[in-house]
């Protein structure tokens, strides 16, 4: 069993499940989400290069600030455009 902790409200933990991971990224669009913490963009830039070298389609996104949850419109945009999302949690 996998537990996902949500730091935005620990008073009522939500029950969530982790979605299935694809066996391969070929033919998929990978979204890279920068949560706007220092150096997250550096990590994602390197990751973008590595994925592109393997022929993976990459889209970049950024939260306005790491101190607040992601805006609903950005969440919807990412969900509509990407098969997989990698989030940078760098400092």
BADRENNU-602231 format. One line per 10 residues: number of its first residue (from 1); for each residue x, y, z of N, C-alpha, C. Coordinates in Angstrom, 2 decimals, padded with zeros to 5 digits. Layout:
BEGIN
NUM = X,Y,Z,X,Y,Z,X,Y,Z  ...
***
This chain:
BEGIN
1 = 000.84,-001.17,000.00,000.00,000.00,000.00,000.89,001.24,000.00  000.53,002.24,-000.78,001.27,003.49,-000.87,000.46,004.60,-000.24  001.11,005.43,000.56,000.46,006.57,001.16,001.04,007.84,000.56  000.17,008.78,000.21,000.59,010.07,-000.30,000.17,011.10,000.73  001.14,011.84,001.28,000.84,012.86,002.27,000.67,014.20,001.59  -000.35,014.93,001.99,-000.65,016.24,001.42,-000.32,017.29,002.47  000.73,018.09,002.25,001.14,019.06,003.26,000.20,020.24,003.40  -000.81,020.35,002.54,-001.70,021.51,002.62,-002.75,021.38,003.69  -003.03,020.18,004.19,-004.05,020.03,005.23,-003.92,018.66,005.87  -003.19,018.57,006.96,-002.98,017.29,007.62,-004.09,016.96,008.62
11 = -005.02,017.86,008.84,-006.07,017.59,009.82,-007.05,016.53,009.34  -007.19,016.40,008.03,-008.06,015.38,007.44,-007.33,014.71,006.29  -006.49,013.72,006.57,-005.76,013.07,005.48,-006.71,012.44,004.46  -006.45,012.73,003.20,-007.27,012.17,002.12,-006.71,010.81,001.72  -007.58,009.92,001.37,-007.16,008.61,000.87,-006.97,008.74,-000.64  -005.74,008.49,-001.10,-005.43,008.59,-002.52,-004.69,007.35,-002.96  -004.80,007.06,-004.21,-004.03,005.96,-004.77,-003.07,006.52,-005.81  -001.95,005.88,-005.97,-000.98,006.26,-006.97,-001.38,005.63,-008.29  -001.39,006.43,-009.35,-001.76,005.92,-010.66,-000.71,004.96,-011.20  -001.09,004.15,-012.16,-000.14,003.19,-012.73,000.96,003.91,-013.51
21 = 002.16,003.37,-013.44,003.28,003.92,-014.19,003.37,003.22,-015.54  003.68,003.98,-016.59,003.84,003.33,-017.90,005.13,002.51,-017.93  005.11,001.47,-018.73,006.31,000.64,-018.89,007.40,001.38,-019.66  006.99,002.31,-020.53,007.91,003.00,-021.42,007.39,004.41,-021.66  008.27,005.35,-021.94,007.86,006.72,-022.22,007.74,007.00,-023.72  008.09,006.02,-024.55,007.99,006.20,-026.00,006.56,006.54,-026.39  006.43,007.61,-027.18,005.12,008.01,-027.67,004.29,008.77,-026.64  004.84,009.05,-025.49,004.10,009.75,-024.44,004.62,011.18,-024.30  003.80,012.04,-023.73,004.21,013.40,-023.43,004.47,013.50,-021.94  005.67,013.96,-021.60,006.07,014.10,-020.20,006.03,015.59,-019.83
31 = 005.29,015.91,-018.79,005.25,017.27,-018.28,006.26,017.43,-017.17  007.03,018.49,-017.21,007.99,018.79,-016.16,007.48,020.01,-015.41  007.15,019.82,-014.14,006.55,020.87,-013.33,007.56,021.46,-012.36  007.85,022.72,-012.55,008.73,023.47,-011.65,007.84,024.12,-010.60  008.03,023.78,-009.33,007.18,024.36,-008.29,007.73,025.70,-007.80  008.74,026.21,-008.47,009.32,027.53,-008.21,010.18,027.59,-006.96  010.78,026.47,-006.61,011.78,026.48,-005.55,013.15,026.67,-006.21  014.09,027.23,-005.47,015.42,027.48,-006.06,016.05,026.22,-006.66  016.57,026.39,-007.85,017.32,025.38,-008.61,016.47,024.24,-009.17  015.17,024.26,-008.94,014.31,023.25,-009.55,014.37,023.32,-011.06
41 = 014.49,024.55,-011.60,014.58,024.72,-013.04,015.86,024.13,-013.61  016.93,024.13,-012.83,018.20,023.55,-013.27,018.04,022.03,-013.41  017.46,021.41,-012.38,017.22,019.97,-012.41,016.33,019.60,-013.60  015.23,020.34,-013.78,014.31,020.02,-014.86,014.92,020.28,-016.24  015.79,021.28,-016.34,016.47,021.53,-017.61,017.33,020.35,-018.02  018.05,019.79,-017.07,018.89,018.62,-017.35,018.02,017.41,-017.70  016.96,017.23,-016.96,016.05,016.12,-017.22,015.40,016.26,-018.60  015.03,017.48,-018.96,014.46,017.73,-020.29,015.43,017.32,-021.39  016.70,017.68,-021.22,017.72,017.32,-022.20,017.82,015.80,-022.34  017.89,015.10,-021.21,018.02,013.64,-021.24,016.80,012.98,-021.89
51 = 015.62,013.47,-021.56,014.41,012.89,-022.15,014.34,013.18,-023.65  014.66,014.39,-024.05,014.62,014.76,-025.47,015.61,013.93,-026.28  016.77,013.63,-025.70,017.75,012.79,-026.39,017.20,011.40,-026.67  016.24,010.98,-025.89,015.60,009.66,-026.09,014.33,009.75,-026.93  014.05,010.94,-027.45,012.90,011.12,-028.33,011.58,011.33,-027.62  011.62,011.64,-026.34,010.40,011.85,-025.56,009.92,013.29,-025.76  008.63,013.47,-025.95,008.05,014.80,-026.04,007.94,015.37,-024.63  008.47,016.59,-024.45,008.51,017.21,-023.12,007.81,018.56,-023.16  007.01,018.83,-022.14,006.38,020.14,-021.96,006.78,020.66,-020.59  007.08,021.96,-020.51,007.48,022.57,-019.24,006.34,023.41,-018.67
61 = 006.21,023.35,-017.35,005.20,024.12,-016.62,005.84,024.65,-015.35  005.26,025.72,-014.80,005.77,026.26,-013.54,004.61,026.79,-012.71  004.65,026.46,-011.44,003.71,027.05,-010.49,004.13,028.48,-010.22  003.18,029.37,-009.94,003.55,030.75,-009.64,004.40,030.86,-008.36  004.13,030.00,-007.39,004.87,030.00,-006.13,004.76,028.63,-005.48  005.80,028.24,-004.75,005.75,026.95,-004.07,004.95,027.02,-002.78  004.58,028.20,-002.34,003.89,028.35,-001.05,002.39,028.08,-001.12  001.86,027.92,-002.30,000.42,027.69,-002.46,000.17,026.49,-003.37  -001.00,025.87,-003.23,-001.34,024.77,-004.15,-001.37,025.26,-005.60  -001.21,024.34,-006.50,-001.23,024.67,-007.92,-002.60,025.20,-008.32
71 = -002.64,026.27,-009.13,-003.93,026.77,-009.61,-004.67,025.70,-010.42  -005.99,025.68,-010.26,-006.81,024.67,-010.92,-006.66,024.69,-012.44  -006.52,025.87,-013.04,-006.39,025.94,-014.50,-005.07,025.34,-014.97  -004.00,025.51,-014.19,-002.72,024.89,-014.55,-002.81,023.38,-014.40  -003.45,022.92,-013.35,-003.64,021.47,-013.14,-004.41,020.87,-014.32  -005.46,021.54,-014.76,-006.27,021.05,-015.89,-005.46,021.04,-017.18  -004.67,022.08,-017.40,-003.83,022.16,-018.59,-002.84,020.99,-018.64  -002.18,020.74,-017.53,-001.21,019.64,-017.47,-001.91,018.29,-017.70  -003.04,018.09,-017.05,-003.77,016.83,-017.19,-004.21,016.60,-018.64  -004.58,017.67,-019.34,-005.04,017.54,-020.72,-003.90,017.30,-021.70
81 = -002.71,017.79,-021.38,-001.60,017.75,-022.33,-000.55,016.68,-022.09  -000.56,016.06,-020.90,000.53,015.15,-020.54,000.05,013.77,-020.12  000.89,012.78,-020.38,000.63,011.41,-019.94,001.31,011.13,-018.60  002.44,011.79,-018.38,003.26,011.60,-017.19,003.75,012.96,-016.73  003.84,013.15,-015.41,004.35,014.43,-014.88,005.48,014.15,-013.88  006.54,014.92,-014.00,007.65,014.87,-013.04,007.71,016.25,-012.41  007.72,016.28,-011.10,007.72,017.53,-010.35,009.08,017.73,-009.69  009.64,018.94,-009.81,010.94,019.23,-009.21,010.75,019.75,-007.79  011.42,019.12,-006.85,011.38,019.54,-005.45,012.79,019.86,-005.01  013.45,020.76,-005.71,014.85,021.08,-005.41,014.95,022.31,-004.52
91 = 016.07,022.45,-003.89,016.38,023.64,-003.09,017.86,023.91,-003.16
***
